[in-house]
Amino acid sequence: MSDFQLDQLVSGKPVKFEKGDKTICVTRIGDEVFAIDDVCTHSEASLSEGDVSDHKIECWLHGAEFDLRTGAALTLPANIAIQTYPVTIVANSVTVEI
């Protein structure tokens, strides 16, 4: 069972959703979809409220940036990577694998 339909996700607009006991931030960039933990590793801020540019998401609270592809912390004040999750796209169905 899919979590989203690809056409439900707007490119560059993060979406927060619950899957199991996890809160996930899902972001579409073109035809790619990325999934990361929704909570910034620097603070308890929700990354789904942040801004996306290129393949980065910026935490709205203190400006830390993370790579959506790898989870790497790219700028201070964050210095710990964020957890990423595999995403499968089949036809128009998007599934985040926890």
N, C-alpha and C positions, 0 to 999 in steps of 0.2 A: 504494500500500500504506500503510495507516494505521500510526501509531506506538503508539496506544492505543485502547481502547474507552472511551468516556466513562464508562461505569459501573465501569471499573477505577480511576478516579481519585476519591479521597475529598476532598470539599470542605474547603479549608483545610489540607490536608496536602501539602506539596511533595514531588515525586518527582524524583530525579536519574536521567538516562539519557544514553547516548552516541548521537550521530547524526553520522555521518561522523567528522571530527576534532574535533568540538565536544562539550563536556560541558554539558548543558542542565538547567535547573531548570524543571519544569512544575508549575503550580499550578491547581487547579480551584477556582472560587468560584461556587457555584450552578451555572448552566448555561454559564458562561464558563470558558475555559481560557487561561492565560497562559504564555508561554515566555520565559525570560531566560537569559543566561549563568549558569552555576552558581558562578562565582568572584567574590567580593566585590571591587569596585574599590579598596577601601582595604587589604585584606589578602588573603591567599591562602585564605581560609576558604570552605567550601562553603555556598552559600545554601540549598541543599535541606535543610540541617540546622537552618534558622532557623524562626522563628515567623511565621505569617501572621495579619493582622487587617485587616479591610476589604479594600482593594486594595493593601496594603503587605506587604513581607517584611522581617523584621529579621534581620540577620546575628547569629549566635549568639556570635561572638567579641568584637566591640566595640560591638554595638548599632546600627550604621548601618542606616538604613531606606531602601528603594527602592520606588518606585511600580511595581507589576506591569504597569500599562497602558502607561506611557511609558518606564520605566527610570530616571527622574529620581532622583538621590540626594536624599533628603528630610532627612536628619539627618547631622551630623558623627559620626564622623570621616570619612565618605565625602563627597567633593565632586565625584566624577566619575560620570556616569550609567552604568548597566549596559546592555549590548546586549539588545534585545528581538527576538523572532522572531515572524512572523505564524503564527497557528494557524487551521487550517480544520477545521470540524466538519461532517460530512455524515452524517445519520442518527445513528448511535452511534460513528462512526469519527472519531478525532482525529489530525490530521497537523500536525507542526511543520515549517514551511518554512524551510530554511537557505539 
